[in-house]
Amino acid sequence: MVVAVTDPILTADTAGLAAAYLGGTRWRHLALAGRVTEHRPGAAAAADVLFEVDEHPFSGTYF
């Protein structure tokens, strides 16, 4: 069975995507801050599950 999704359930700008992907910020926090728009209720919570990792991002480089 093929399911085609034509309408987005969640939209974010580049900064929001980078914060979630590289910075360890949760999607629901971005939605609360107005950086992400949920087009379907619960989309941010679902994205949190999809992007969940065991360890938080860490950079060993100090400036």
RODO-2510 file (C-alpha; in nm, 4 decimals, decimal comma):
residues 63
     n   res          X          Y          Z
     1     m     0,0000     0,0000     0,0000
     2     v     0,1366     0,3404    -0,0974
     3     v     0,0281     0,6454     0,0979
     4     a     0,0893     0,9832    -0,0632
     5     v     0,1158     1,2811     0,1663
     6     t     0,0525     1,5996    -0,0222
     7     d     0,0030     1,8417     0,2641
     8     p     0,2734     1,9015     0,5248
     9     i     0,1936     1,8111     0,8830
    10     l     0,4799     2,0226     1,0200
    11     t     0,6742     2,3130     0,8726
    12     a     0,9933     2,4760     0,9929
    13     d     1,2419     2,7230     0,8531
    14     t     1,6098     2,6385     0,8147
    15     a     1,6981     2,7637     1,1626
    16     g     1,4270     2,5518     1,3237
    17     l     1,5342     2,2411     1,1348
    18     a     1,8985     2,3004     1,2279
    19     a     1,8075     2,3488     1,5947
    20     a     1,6230     2,0173     1,6026
    21     y     1,8706     1,8238     1,3899
    22     l     2,2023     1,9607     1,5188
    23     g     2,1247     2,1358     1,8434
    24     g     1,9193     1,8759     2,0256
    25     t     1,6177     2,1057     2,0610
    26     r     1,2841     1,9259     2,0779
    27     w     1,0229     1,9923     1,8097
    28     r     0,7534     2,0617     2,0674
    29     h     0,9694     2,3343     2,2213
    30     l     1,0190     2,4896     1,8784
    31     a     0,6417     2,4781     1,8244
    32     l     0,5796     2,6490     2,1587
    33     a     0,8311     2,9189     2,0636
    34     g     0,6570     2,9763     1,7299
    35     r     0,9517     2,8464     1,5249
    36     v     0,7550     2,5477     1,3908
    37     t     0,3987     2,5293     1,2640
    38     e     0,1909     2,2185     1,3295
    39     h    -0,0619     2,1581     1,0532
    40     r    -0,1914     1,8469     1,2284
    41     p    -0,2332     1,8238     1,6075
    42     g     0,0441     1,6173     1,7631
    43     a     0,2843     1,6551     1,4695
    44     a     0,5582     1,8069     1,6877
    45     a     0,5286     1,5232     1,9398
    46     a     0,5528     1,2693     1,6566
    47     a     0,8624     1,4475     1,5219
    48     d     1,0170     1,4331     1,8712
    49     v     0,9862     1,0548     1,8612
    50     l     1,1354     1,0351     1,5103
    51     f     1,4348     1,2536     1,6014
    52     e     1,4929     1,0979     1,9448
    53     v     1,8483     0,9825     2,0176
    54     d     2,0080     0,8106     2,3158
    55     e     2,2734     1,0775     2,3680
    56     h     2,2481     1,4529     2,3346
    57     p     2,4739     1,6370     2,0886
    58     f     2,8141     1,7253     2,2296
    59     s     3,1078     1,9114     2,0857
    60     g     3,4405     1,8463     2,2529
    61     t     3,5885     2,1643     2,1070
    62     y     3,6154     2,4607     2,3406
    63     f     3,6755     2,8154     2,2258
***
